Amino acid sequence: MRKILITITLATALLPGIAFGHGIWLAQRTDTLAVVYGHLAEDGAYEPQKVKSVVGYAANGEKVDVDVIPGEKSVGLAPPEGALVLATTFDNGFWIKDAGGAWQNVGKTDVPGGTESHHPLKFNTHILGNLAGAPWETGAELEIVPLVDPIDLHKGDDLPVQVYLHGKPFAGAEVINDYQNDAHVTATADAEGKVVLKVMSEGLNVIAVEATHKTPEDLNVDEVYYNATLRSPCRTWSDSVKRQDGFALPLSPSSGGVSIAESTLAHFGICLGGLAASDLFPVERCPSAGRAMSKR
């Protein structure tokens, strides 16, 4: 696939990120696929203009237009028929902690005496369907590429991936296997940026990786922070029913293969006996307390 490069001038070497900051991924919100900004169970509001681009790809690797639907505090997406992969870029702007400890969405030049500052850039690759076994690279500054087709896998199966930073294998990358539920458990990539993960859910899985880059010559920030996620499907409960009984639940429009019953349970955050809806149907998790973190 032809790569789309986002060029950023940086001064020093990049390192694997360890701050476990915010990321983006795509998820069903009522009947609309939406860009989610958060960390663990957090689902935060954001300015729609921070979503800088959403590029769709068809099965032949050609780009397809994706309708971007700005809301008051988020962005919805309407991928066209035939879109197989969506690549989203999110620029969170400059952030600085002032002398009082509060975070402000501006650079160092606007807050004299600030104690730390960074520029968070976030990328997501969202797989909507069968990749026909071929690895897909979108050309994002930081990205996770599946080396097998995730849709052929089940919970507990091995999922080999490769991490790229500026288009090159990211040696030693710390890959977060379950970003929505346990972002502090990581696996270390080898010298080629490759690592084998376990599929955590019978449905949609969010994998993440982070990196930071010190920028001592930048007047606005001390570092650039990258976060990239891969949201991929595996065989779902309804797929299993279809294979065994010749029956499957009806699919919700624009859901990326999620059934109406599944998305309804997830939307209302139904928990049964301490189990999240995602434990029963592979869509979303029930809300839970988030963790304090920097404005990344």
HELIX and SHEET records of a PDB file:
HELIX    1   1 PRO A   48  LYS A   50  5                                   3    
HELIX    2   2 LYS A  108  ASP A  110  5                                   3    
HELIX    3   3 PRO A  150  ASP A  152  5                                   3    
HELIX    4   4 TRP A  237  ASP A  245  1                                   9    
HELIX    5   5 ILE A  260  HIS A  267  1                                   8    
HELIX    6   6 ALA A  277  LEU A  280  1                                   4    
SHEET    1   A 4 LEU A  14  PRO A  16  0                                        
SHEET    2   A 4 LEU A 204  LYS A 214 -1                                        
SHEET    3   A 4 GLU A 174  ASP A 178 -1                                        
SHEET    4   A 4 ASP A 182  THR A 188 -1                                        
SHEET    1   B 7 LEU A  14  PRO A  16  0                                        
SHEET    2   B 7 LEU A 204  LYS A 214 -1                                        
SHEET    3   B 7 GLU A 223  PRO A 233 -1                                        
SHEET    4   B 7 GLU A 116  ILE A 127  1                                        
SHEET    5   B 7 VAL A  85  ASP A  91 -1                                        
SHEET    6   B 7 VAL A  51  TYR A  57 -1                                        
SHEET    7   B 7 LYS A  63  VAL A  64 -1                                        
SHEET    1   C 6 LEU A  14  PRO A  16  0                                        
SHEET    2   C 6 LEU A 204  LYS A 214 -1                                        
SHEET    3   C 6 GLU A 223  PRO A 233 -1                                        
SHEET    4   C 6 GLU A 116  ILE A 127  1                                        
SHEET    5   C 6 TRP A  95  LYS A  97 -1                                        
SHEET    6   C 6 TRP A 103  GLN A 104 -1                                        
SHEET    1   D 4 GLY A  23  ARG A  29  0                                        
SHEET    2   D 4 THR A  32  GLY A  38 -1                                        
SHEET    3   D 4 VAL A  75  ALA A  78 -1                                        
SHEET    4   D 4 ASP A  67  PRO A  70 -1                                        
SHEET    1   E 3 LEU A 142  PRO A 146  0                                        
SHEET    2   E 3 ASP A 158  LEU A 165 -1                                        
SHEET    3   E 3 LYS A 168  PRO A 169 -1                                        
SHEET    1   F 3 LEU A 142  PRO A 146  0                                        
SHEET    2   F 3 ASP A 158  LEU A 165 -1                                        
SHEET    3   F 3 LYS A 194  LYS A 198 -1                                        
END                                                                             
